[in-house]
Structure formats: C-alpha cells, structure tokens
C-alpha cells in the first residue's frame, strides 16, 4: 500500500547535529586523522610512480589498484559486517592496513620501491579499505537517530573530503621536501588513532535478526535481495553511470598537474586540495539543496557541473582556472555521492544494509577502477585534453539512464521490522533441514483474479528477495476460485530468517494480497520438508562451507 512518508528524512535537520553524538564524534575525528594520512599516501604513491615510469597506463593504474579490491570483497565484506561484530572487524582491518602502509614506507626508504611494489602494496591497502568500507558505513545508523542519517552521511563525506583537502596539500609539500617514504610512514601511524577509538567504542546489543547466519549463506541472501530489489538496482546503475566517466579526472590528475599545468608534487597536492575544499562547500550547501531539488534533478545538475569541470580542465593550461574547476568538481562530487549513499541506505532493510552498501561500493569503486584503466589507455594514444573531453561527453550522455532508473521513490517504504510469528509445527525441524516447501491457499472471486495475481507477484518478489529460491502462483482448473501460492526455501533456518526479515512495507503488500481472500477462515498455510533432500543439503554444507565458517571465527562476535 502507498506510504505517506516523505521521500527522504526531513531536510531541516542541522548539517552538524550528528556531531553531538559522542560515539559518532569520536569516530569522525579519528577517521579524519586516518583520511588525512590516506590522502597524503595517495599523493605520495601517485607522484612516486611518475618518478619511476613515464607510462600513462601505469600511473593511472595507481587509482585502479586503490579501487579494484572492492570488486573482489564488496559483497563478502558486507556479509561479514552483517554477520560478525562490526567493531572487531574494523580493528582487524585497520591493523592490516597499518602493516601494509609501513611496509611501503620501509621499501621506499630503502630505495627498493618499483612500479610493481607500489601497485602491489597500494592494492593491499585497497583490500583493507574494501573490507572496512561496508562495516564502517553500516555502523553509522547505530550512532545517530534516523532523522539525522542524511546529515551523518554528509558529515562522513565532509570528513573524507576534509582529509582530501588537507592531506594532499600537506602530502605534496612533504613529498617535495622529504620524499614519499615519510608520507607513507605518517599514513601508517594515522591508523593508530582509529584503532584506539574502536577499542573505546562499546556497541549496543544486536537485535538478533539473522542470528546464526553463516557468511556463505549471508552472501547468497545478499545476492537474492539485490536481484529482487528494483529500487536498489536503480541506485547501482545510476552510480556506475556517473563513476565510470568521472574517474577520468581522478586517474589523470597527476599527469594534468605535471604535463599540462607544469606543476610539481606540491601543485598536484593543491589541485587535490581544491577538490576537497569544493566537497566541503558542497556539504554545507547540501541541506538547502535537498529541501529544494528532487534527488533525480540533483544528480542531473551535479553530473552536468562535474562534466563542465572536466571540459574546462581539458581546455586550460592555467593553474588558477584548473583550481576553480576542481572546486566545482568537488561540490558536485559530494552532492552526487551523498545522494547515492543515502538512497542505498533508505532502500534496504537493516538486516542486509552492510551487504547493500558493499555492492553500492562495488558499483562505485569497480566503475572507478575500470574507468581509470580505460582513460589511462585512452590518454596514452589520444592525449590528456581529448580524453577528458570524451569523458565529459560520456558523463552527460549517461543522464539518459534517468527515465529508466529513477530514484524519486527513495525512502517512501517503511522498512522497520514487522516480525511474523514462527510457523506452528508438530514435528520440530532441525535448522539445516530442507529444502522447505510452503503452500498458501486462497479463495478469490473470479472478478478479482487479475488484480489478485498482480498483487501476488509483488509479494512473490518479496519472498524471493528474503530467501525463496523459487516462487509460483497456480490456479485450480477444476475450482477457478482456488489459488495456491508456492515457494521453496533452502533450509528451515533460512525460512525462519525469512520471517524475521519481513518489514512493515512487506506487511502492507501481504495485507493487500490477503484482502482478496473470500474464505471464512484465513488463507491456509502448509509447510513441507523432504527428508532425503535435507540429508543431501547437509552433505553439501559440510563439504562446501567449512572454509568460510572457519574464517567467520577469526573475529568473534
């Protein structure tokens, strides 16, 4: 049924309100310190690569090495964040990143850094970031009220972009004065601040939804959810349509600074600082923009502004003009990424949020990685100005996806839990017993058959999204008023989780389907389990899941 809630949480919330929450504030400050170190590292790695090789492809691959790991870890990392203790997971990943950054510092200081070593260790840092990102993003709703969620997301972007504004400028100066090894060492030390705050953070107890779920099953559940969520699919498509061409500016900026603008490492850092400063300005403008402009129009205007910045950069050899273009690109970058991020959060239920955010990051970072390699190859043959021009035109052309993948329904559905009672049984199945066959019998008047079938198909998508591997609706040819809905779930435990995953919006759809039922009693629900199939499934689980289950014990709940 239609929901009267606004498309997004109220825009009147102060942009700085989440900083009043002690836990959010402490982690925000620690993450800022870490991001300053990260952006100092990025400047050092990119500029070090320009001293090790003249290959535009290898230089652009620094951005690819940073972004590509999310392709491999996005969904598994999201599943781990939904199943495991987020705090402990973050402590482990931050520690691993500290070790990788320190290793690169030692190699560079010893004069042993090579293009392959820089790319390899940057890739390892990217793996740590990929494992961290879904957990970090999913932790935000635990720290702030729902009404402050857009402001908290924007503040996370501010924190990120403050780091991007400060870190590159400082990093460029340090690289010019003391070398890249010092920057890498500072980055390694910056992870200590995050680890310290994570040790201090004490999370509230979990609500228990999905308790006992294994990582392999959680990954499968996440895939099913995304496959049956058109709203989330729209966010992913629109994110990729922006990130793929937008990556050209980030990937080629070191070459733009060195070859087109004749700058040194400090000048490159200043250009990145202008991008960060624009992002901070965008965060300040965002609450007002959200209250006046719909999300689809925000994305369209932001994309055009970013494309204009790329075209201006392609056409100029003046550092001041390029700096102004970077500020404009930073404003649009913040507005667009915050819009996509909030749209992802508001279109998924809490139990699968980290997995959805992981796939959102996959769409974004995967497109950035692919685009960086693509634009690096293009620049090698077509030159920098022409490559940036092509990327700007492609970005504007990508707006053609708007009519097919609109985001205007974002946040309308009530995704708070509507937990149904467990099925009534005489014989209590074991958790791994299955597959489970569920039959629901309805009596529907012939005049309502078409409307009932349409509503039932909506419910079928929900069943598949929340755990069903097959779903169907059948009509009795001998008794046309009799309809049977069927669906199959892998195991009894997964079916119980299916009950837990039900939201208020799902309950509205179920009530609509049930409203067509004309019988004296409620629709009859039956559950069936095939014992031989259960035996085969337990054997399959025993042989295919031990590695993932063992991995899940490395970070205890």
NUKE-548787 format. One record per residue: residue in three letters; x, y, z of N, C-alpha, C in turn. Coordinates in steps of 0.2 Angstrom, whole numbers, plus 5000, padded with zeros to 4 digits. Atoms other than C-alpha are relative to their C-alpha. Layout:
BEGIN
ALAXYZXYZXYZ ...
//
This chain:
BEGIN
UNK500449945000500050005000500450065000 UNK499749945001500550184997500250025007 UNK499849974994501550265011500050084999 UNK500049935001501350445015500650045003 UNK499449974998503050475022500450034995 UNK499749975005504150595013500649964997 UNK499550045004505450535000500649995004 UNK499450004997506850575011499950025008 UNK500049984993507150605030499950085000 UNK500049925000506750795035500650034998 UNK499449965002507950915027500250055005 UNK499849944996507851035041500549985006 UNK499550024995509050935052500650044999 UNK499349965000510651035056500549964996 UNK499550045003512050985045500549975005 UNK499550024995513150975061499749965006 UNK500450034994511850885073500349945002 UNK499750064998512650715072500750005004 UNK499449994997514250785079499950015008 UNK500150004993513350805096500049935003 UNK499950074998513350615097500749985002 UNK499250014998514950565107500349954996 UNK499750055004515250405098500250024993 UNK500049985007514950475081500650054999 UNK499549955000516050625085500749975001 UNK499350034998517550525092500249964993 UNK499850045005517550405077500150054994 UNK499949955005517350555065500650035000 UNK499449964999518850645072500649954998 UNK499550055002519850485071500149984993 UNK500050015007519350445054500350064996 UNK499749945003519850625049500749995000 UNK499350015000521550595055500349954995 UNK499850065004521650425046500050024992 UNK500149985007521050505030500550054997 UNK499549965002522250645030500649964998 UNK499450045001523650515031499949964993 UNK500150045006522750415017500150044994 UNK499949955006522750565005500750024999 UNK499249995001524550605009500349944997 UNK499750065003524950425005499850004992 UNK500250005007523950444988500450044996 UNK499549955004524950594983500749974999 UNK499350035000526550504988500049954995 UNK499950065005526150344978499950034993 UNK500049975006525550444963500650034997 UNK499549975002526950554962500749965000 UNK499450045001528250424966500049964994 UNK500150045007527550324951500250044994 UNK499849965006527850474940500850015000 UNK499250005000529750464945500349944998 UNK499750065002529850284942499849984993 UNK500250025007528950274925499750064996 UNK500449955004528350384911499449974997 UNK500650035003526950264906499350035003 UNK500649984998525250344907499649955003 UNK500450064997524450174910500249985007 UNK499850024993525550134925499850055005 UNK500249944995525250304933499249995001 UNK500750004999523350284930499849945004 UNK500150074997523450104937500050015008 UNK500049984992523850184955499250015002 UNK500749994998521950234955499749935000 UNK500350065000521450064949500249955006 UNK499850044995522449974962499750025007 UNK500449984994521550084975499349985000 UNK500750025001519850044968499849934999 UNK500250075002519949874961499849955006 UNK500150054994519949774978499350005002 UNK500750004998518149824981499649954995 UNK500450055004517649714966500049935003 UNK499950074997518349564975499649995007 UNK500250014993517749604993499450035002 UNK500649964998516249714992499449965003 UNK500650044997514849584995500349955005 UNK499750044994515949465006500150045006 UNK499949954995516449615016499450025003 UNK500749984997514649675018499749945004 UNK500350064996514049495023500450005007 UNK499650004994515449495036499850055005 UNK500249944995514949665043499349995002 UNK500750014997513049605044500049945005 UNK500050064996513549435052500550015006 UNK499550004995515049475063500050075004 UNK500049944996515449605076500450064996 UNK499849945004515749775066500750035003 UNK499449974997516949845079500649965000 UNK499450045000518149695080500249994993 UNK499850005007518149685061500450064998 UNK499649945002518649865059500750005004 UNK499450004997520049845072500549954996 UNK499650045004520749695062500250034993 UNK499849975007520649785045500550065001 UNK499549944999521449945052500749985001 UNK499450034998522849845059500449984994 UNK499650025006523249765042500250054996 UNK499949955004523149925033500750045003 UNK499449974997524449995046500649974998 UNK499450045002525649855042500250014992 UNK499949995007525449875023500350074999 UNK499849935001525750065024500750005002 UNK499350004997527350035035500449974995 UNK499650045004527949905023500250054994 UNK499949965006527850035008500550055002 UNK499549954997528750165019500749975000 UNK499450034999530150045023500449994993 UNK499850015007530349995004500350064997 UNK499849945004530450174998500650035004 UNK499449984996531650225012500649974998 UNK499550045001532750085007500250014992 UNK499949995007532650144988499949934996 UNK500150065003531949974984499350004996 UNK500750005003530250034978500050004992 UNK500150015007529749984960499350014998 UNK500749995002528150014950499649945002 UNK500450064998527549834954499950005008 UNK500149994992527949864973499550055002 UNK500449954999527050024973499349984999 UNK500650025002525549954964499749945005 UNK500250054996525549794974499850025007 UNK500149984993525649874992499450055000 UNK500649965000524350004986499449964999 UNK500550055000523249854981499849975007 UNK500150034994523449784998499650055005 UNK500349954996522949945006499350014997 UNK500750005003521449944994499649955003 UNK500450064997520949775000499850025007 UNK500249984993520949845018499550055000 UNK500549955000519949985013499349974998 UNK500650035002518749875004499649965005 UNK500250044994518549765019499750045005 UNK500349954995518249915030499450044998 UNK500549955002517050025020499349975001 UNK500750014999515449925021499950005008 UNK500150004993515649895040500050075003 UNK499949934997516150075043499350044998 UNK500649975002514650135033499449975003 UNK500550034997513450015041500050025007 UNK500049984993513950075058499750075002 UNK500249934999513350255055499350005003 UNK500749994997511450215059500049985007 UNK499950024993512050135076500250065004 UNK499749954996512750305081499550065000 UNK500449945000511450435076499249984999 UNK500750015002509450445075499950004992 UNK500250015007508650405058500050074997 UNK500149945003508250585055500650044999 UNK499349975001510050635056500449964995 UNK499650045004510650495044500250044994 UNK499749975005510750605029500650055002 UNK499549964997511750735039500649965002 UNK499450044998512850595046500449984994 UNK499650025006513250535029500350064996 UNK499649945002513650705023500650025004 UNK499449984996514750735038500649954999 UNK499550055001515650575034500450024993 UNK499749985006515950645016500450065002 UNK499649954998516550805024500649985003 UNK499450024997517750715035500549974995 UNK499650035005518350615020500350064995 UNK499849955005518450775009500550065004 UNK499649964997519250875023500749975000 UNK499350035001520650745023500250014993 UNK499849995007520650765004500250074999 UNK499849935001520850955006500650015003 UNK499449994996522150945019500649964998 UNK499550055001523050785016500550014993 UNK499549995006523650814998500450065000 UNK499649945000524250995001500649985004 UNK499550014995525250935016500549944997 UNK499650055003525750775007500550024994 UNK499649985005526350864992500650045002 UNK499449964997527450985002500549955003 UNK499650054997528150835012500449964995 UNK499650045006528550734996500550044997 UNK499549965003529450884989500650025004 UNK499449984995530450925005500349945002 UNK499750064997530750745012499949944997 UNK500150065003530150615000499449965002 UNK500650044999528750494998500049955006 UNK499950054994529450375012499750035006 UNK500249974994529050505026499250005000 UNK500749995001527250525019499749935002 UNK500350064999526950335019500149985008 UNK499950014993527650325037499450045004 UNK500549964996526450465043499349964999 UNK500750045001524950365035500049945004 UNK500050064996525450205044499850025007 UNK500149984993525450305061499350025001 UNK500749974999523750385057499549945001 UNK500550054999522850215058500049995008 UNK500050024992523350205077499450045003 UNK500549964997522050345080499349965000 UNK500650045001520650245073500049945004 UNK500050064996521150085082499950025007 UNK500149984993521250175098499250025002 UNK500749984999519450245096499549945000 UNK500450065000518750075091500149965006 UNK500050044993519449995107499650035005 UNK500449964995518550135117499249994998 UNK500750005002516850115107499749935003 UNK500450064997515549995116499450004996 UNK500650005004514149945104499449985004 UNK500650024997512349925109499949934998 UNK500250075002511749745109499749994994 UNK500350015007511249675092499249985001 UNK500750024999509349645089499949934999 UNK500150075000509649465085499749984993 UNK500250025006508949465067500649974996 UNK499550035003509949345057500549965004 UNK499550034996510749265072500249934997 UNK499850075003511749105067500150004993 UNK499950005007511849155049500850004998 UNK499450015002513449095041500250054994 UNK499849955005514549205029499749984993 UNK500250035006514149095014499350014998 UNK500749995000512349105017499850074999 UNK500149935000512449285020500150034993 UNK499849985007513249315003499449994995 UNK500650035005511849214994499450055002 UNK500649964998510549315004500050074997 UNK499949945002511349474999499950014992 UNK500150015008511349424980499350004999 UNK500750015001509549374981499650075001 UNK500349934999509049544989500150054995 UNK499849955005509949644976499649984993 UNK500350025006509249544962499250015000 UNK500749994999507449564968499850075003 UNK500249934997507549754973500150054995 UNK499949965006507249864958500350075003 UNK499849934998507450024969500850005001 UNK499350014999509249964974500450004993 UNK499750015007509649914956500150074997 UNK500049935003509250094951500650045003 UNK499549974997510450164963500749984997 UNK499450025002511850054957500150024993 UNK499949995007511550084939500250084999 UNK499849935001511550274941500750025003 UNK499349994997513150264952500549984995 UNK499550025005514050174939500050044994 UNK500049955006513450294925500450065002 UNK499649944998514250434935500749985001 UNK499350014997515850354942500449984994 UNK499650025006516450274925500350064997 UNK499649955003516750434916500350055005 UNK499749964995517050534932500749985002 UNK499450024998518550434936500650034996 UNK499549975004519550514922500450065003 UNK499749944996519850674932500549975005 UNK499650034994520550574947500649964997 UNK499550045002521550454937500650044996 UNK499649965004522350584926500350065003 UNK499849944997522650724938500750015001 UNK499349994999524450684942500350024993 UNK499749985006524850694923499850074998 UNK500249935002523750854921500550055004 UNK499649964996524750934935500750014997 UNK499350005003526450884928500150024993 UNK499949995008526250894909499650064998 UNK500449955003524851014906500150065004 UNK499949944996525051134920500750025003 UNK499349994998526951114923500150015008 UNK499949994993526751094942500449945003 UNK499750054996527750994955499549965004 UNK500450044996527150874968499650055005 UNK500349964996526651024979499450034996 UNK500649985004525551094965499549954999 UNK500550065001524750924962499650005007 UNK500350004994524350924981499550065001 UNK500449945000523551104979499449984996 UNK500550015004522451044965499549955004 UNK500450044996521850894976499650045006 UNK500349964994521551014990499450044998 UNK500649965002520451124979499449954999 UNK500650055001519350964975499749995007 UNK500350014993519250934994499650065003 UNK500349944997518851114998499350014996 UNK500650005003517451104985499549955003 UNK500450044997516750954993499850025007 UNK500249974994516751035010499450064999 UNK500549955002515751185002499449964998 UNK500650045002514551054994499649975006 UNK500350024994514250985011499650055004 UNK500449944997513751155018499450024996 UNK500649985004512551185004499549944999 UNK500450065001511851005004499350015003 UNK500649994997510451035017499550044996 UNK500449955004509751185007499849974993 UNK500150035007509951094990499549945001 UNK500450064999509050934997499250025001 UNK500749974998507551045003499750034994 UNK500249965006507351124986500049964993 UNK499950045007507850994972499949935002 UNK500150084999507250814970500749974999 UNK499350045001508650684970500249994993 UNK499850015007508550644951500250074997 UNK499749935003508750834947500750025003 UNK499449994997510150844960500649974996 UNK499550045003511050704951500250034993 UNK499949975007510750784934500450065000 UNK499749944999511350954939500749995002 UNK499350014998512850884948500449974995 UNK499650045006513350774933500250054995 UNK499949955005513250924922500650055002 UNK499549954997514351034934500749965000 UNK499450045000515650894935500349994993 UNK499850005007515650874916500350064998 UNK499749935002515951064914500750015003 UNK499449994997517351054926500649964996 UNK499550045004518250914916500150044993 UNK499949965006517951014900500450065001 UNK499649944999518651174907500849985002 UNK499450024998520151074914500449984993 UNK499750035006520450994897500250064995 UNK499949945005520451174888500550055003 UNK499549954997521651264900500749985002 UNK499350014998523451274904500250055006 UNK499949954995523151404918499849975007 UNK500150044993523351334936499450035004 UNK500649974996522051464943499349974997 UNK500650025004520751414930499949925002 UNK500050074998521151224934499750005007 UNK500250004993520951264953499350015001 UNK500749984999519251344951499649944997 UNK500350065003518751194940499949945005 UNK500050054995519251074954499550015006 UNK500549994995518251164967499349994997 UNK500750015002516651154956499949924999 UNK500150075000517050964953499949975007 UNK500150024993517250944972499350015003 UNK500749994998515551024975499549944997 UNK500550055003514650904963500249935002 UNK499850074997515650754969499649995006 UNK500350014993515050774987499250004999 UNK500750005000513250814982499749934997 UNK500250065003513150664970500149935004 UNK499850064996514050534981499550005007 UNK500550004995512950584996499349984998 UNK500750025003511350564986500049934999 UNK500050075002511850394980500149965007 UNK499950044993512450334998499350005004 UNK500650004996510850395006499449964997 UNK500550045003509750324993500149925001 UNK499850074999510650154995499749985007 UNK500250014993510350165014499249995001 UNK500849994999508450215013499649954996 UNK500450055004508050075000500149935002 UNK499950074998508649925010499849995008 UNK500150014993508149845027500649995004 UNK499449994996509349855041500449935000 UNK499750065000509749665041500549994994 UNK499650015006510549675024500450074998 UNK499749945002511249855024500750004999 UNK499350015002513049815025500249974993 UNK499950035007512949705010499850044995 UNK500249955005511949835000500550054999 UNK499549955000513249965005500649974996 UNK499450035004514649844999499950004993 UNK500150015008513849814982499950074997 UNK500049935002513550004981500750024999 UNK499349995001515350024984500449974994 UNK499750035006515749894971499850034994 UNK500249975006514749984958500450074999 UNK499649945000515650144963500749994998 UNK499250015001517450084965500149964994 UNK499850045006517349954952499950044993 UNK500149965006516750084939500650055000 UNK499449964999518150194946500749974997 UNK499450045002519450054943500049994993 UNK500050015007518850014926500150064996 UNK499949935003518750194921500750025000 UNK499349985000520450234927500549974995 UNK499650045005521250094917499850024993 UNK500349985006520150144902500350074998 UNK499849935002520550334902500850005000 UNK499250005000522450294906500249974993 UNK499950025006522450194890499950054994 UNK500249955005521550324880500450065000 UNK499649945000522650464886500749984997 UNK499450025003524150364880500050014993 UNK500050005008523550374862499750074998 UNK500449945002522350524862500250065003 UNK499849944996523150644874499650025005 UNK500449984994522550724890499450044998 UNK500549965002521450864883499449964997 UNK500650045004520450744871499749955005 UNK500350054996520250614884499650035005 UNK500449974995519550724897499350034997 UNK500649985003518350794884499549954998 UNK500450065001517750624879499749985006 UNK500350024994517450584897499550045002 UNK500549954998516450744900499449984996 UNK500650015004515350704885499749935002 UNK500350064998515150524891499650015006 UNK500449994994514550584908499450034999 UNK500649975002513250694900499549954997 UNK500450055004512650554889499749955005 UNK500350054996512450444904499450025004 UNK500649984997511050554910499449974997 UNK500650035003509950464898499849945004 UNK500250064996509850324911499550035005 UNK500549974995508750444922499349984999 UNK500750025001507050404914499949935002 UNK500150074999507350214916500249985007 UNK499850024993508150214933499950065005 UNK500149944996507350354943500149985008 UNK499950014993507750374962499450045004 UNK500449954997506250484966499649965006 UNK500350044995505450344977500449995006 UNK499550014994506950344989499750015006 UNK500249984993506450325007499249995001 UNK500750004999504550305004499849945004 UNK500250064997504450125010500250005008 UNK499950014993504350085029500449945001 UNK499650065000505749965031500249985007 UNK499950024993505649945050499749935001 UNK500250074999505449765056499349995001 UNK500750024998503749685056500049925000 UNK499850074999504249515063499449965001 UNK500650055000502949375060500249945005 UNK499950064996502749235072500349944996 UNK499750065003503649075069499449954998 UNK500550055002502648935060499849955005 UNK500250054996501648815070500149934998 UNK499850065002502348645069499949945005 UNK500050054995502048475077500749965000 UNK499350035001503748405071500550064999 UNK499549955000505148525075500649994995 UNK499550015005506348535060500750025003 UNK499349974998508248555063500250064995 UNK499849945004509048715056500249994993 UNK499850015007509848635041499549964996 UNK500550045004508348535036499750044995 UNK500249975006507748575019500249974994 UNK500349945001507348625006499350005003 UNK500749994997505648695013499650024995 UNK500549985004504148705003499450035004 UNK500649974997502748825008499550014995 UNK500649995004501048825001499550045004 UNK500549954997499748965004499449994996 UNK500650015004497948934998499550065001 UNK500549955000496749074994499449994996 UNK500750005003494949094989499950074997 UNK500149945003494749234976499550004995 UNK500649995005493249294966500350014993 UNK499850005007493449274948500150074997 UNK500049935002493149464945500750035003 UNK499449974997494649494956500749974998 UNK499450045001495849364949500650044997 UNK499449965003496949484938500350055005 UNK499749954995497149614952500349965006 UNK499750044994497549474965500749974997 UNK499450035003498849394953500550065000 UNK499549955000499649564951500350025007 UNK499849994994499749594969500449945003 UNK499750064998500349414972500750004997 UNK499350005003501849444960500450055004 UNK499649954995502349594971500349965006 UNK499850034994502349484986500549944998 UNK499650055002503249344976500750035000 UNK499349975000504749464973500250015007 UNK499850004993504749494992500349945002 UNK499850064998504849314995500749984997 UNK499450015003506249294983500650045003 UNK499549954997507149444990500249985006 UNK499950024993507049375008500349935001 UNK499750074999507649195004499749954996 UNK500250055005506549104992500449994994 UNK499650015006507449014978499549994994 UNK500550005005505848984969499350025002 UNK500649984998504149054969499549994994 UNK500550015006502549024959499350015003 UNK500750004998500649054959499649964995 UNK500450055005499448924952499250015002 UNK500750004999497548924949499749934998 UNK500350075000496448764951499550004994 UNK500550005006495648724934499449975001 UNK500650034998494348624942499650055005 UNK500349954995493948764955500350074999 UNK499749945002494348934947500150055006 UNK499949964994494149024964500649985004 UNK499550034995495548924972500750024997 UNK499349985002497348994970500549975006 UNK499550034995498948914978500650044998 UNK499349975000500549014981500549955003 UNK499450044998502148914982500650035000 UNK499349985000503848954987500549955003 UNK499550054997505448854991500650045003 UNK499549974996506748905004500649945001 UNK499550054999508448815006500049965006 UNK499950034994508348775024499450025005 UNK500549984995507148785039500350065004 UNK499849944997508348915047500050064996 UNK500149955004508349015032499250034999 UNK500749985000506449015032499850045006 UNK500149964994506449075050500350074999 UNK499749935001507549215045499650044995 UNK500549975004506349255031499550035004 UNK500549974996505049285044500350065004 UNK499749944996506249405054500150054995 UNK499949955005506649495038499450044997 UNK500649965002504849555035500050075002 UNK500149934998504649745035499350025000 UNK500749975000503149855038499750014993 UNK500250005007503149885019499849944997 UNK500250065002503149705016499349985002 UNK500750014997501649685028499550034996 UNK500549965003500749815018499849964993 UNK500150045006500949705002499649945001 UNK500350064998500449545011499350015001 UNK500749984998498849635018499650014994 UNK500349995006498449685000499849944997 UNK500250075003498549504994499549975004 UNK500550034996497549445008499350035000 UNK500649965000496249575006499549974994 UNK500450035005495649474990499749935002 UNK500350074998495349315000499350015003 UNK500750004998493549275002499849955004 UNK500150054996493649125013499850025007 UNK500249994993492849115030500650005005 UNK499450004996494549075038500650034996 UNK499449975004496249155034500349954995 UNK499750045005497249085020500449945003 UNK499650064997497948905024500750004998 UNK499350015001499748895026500349935002 UNK499750074998500748725025500750014998 UNK499350015001502548685027500249934999 UNK499750075002503448535019500750005000 UNK499350015000505148465021500149934997 UNK499850075003505948325010500649985004 UNK499450024996507048225022500649984996 UNK499450025004508148155008500450064998 UNK499749945003508448325001500450045006 UNK499749974994508848385019500749975001 UNK499350044999510248245020500550034995 UNK499649985006510948295003500350075002 UNK499849934998510948485009500550005005 UNK499650004994511848445025500749974997 UNK499350035003513248345015500350064996 UNK499849955004513348495003500350065005 UNK499849954995513548615018500749985003 UNK499450034997514848505026500650004995 UNK499450005005515948505010500250074997 UNK499949945004515748675003500150065005 UNK500049944996515648795018500550005006 UNK499550004994517048745031500550065000 UNK499549955001518248875024499750075003 UNK500349934998517049025026499850005007 UNK500250004993516448965043500650015004 UNK499449994996518248955049500250075000 UNK499849935000518549125043499650045005 UNK500449964996517049185052500250005008 UNK499850004993517849135069500650045001 UNK499449974998519349235067499850075003 UNK500249934996518349395073499449985004 UNK500650024996517249335087499550055001 UNK500649954999515549415090500150035007 
//
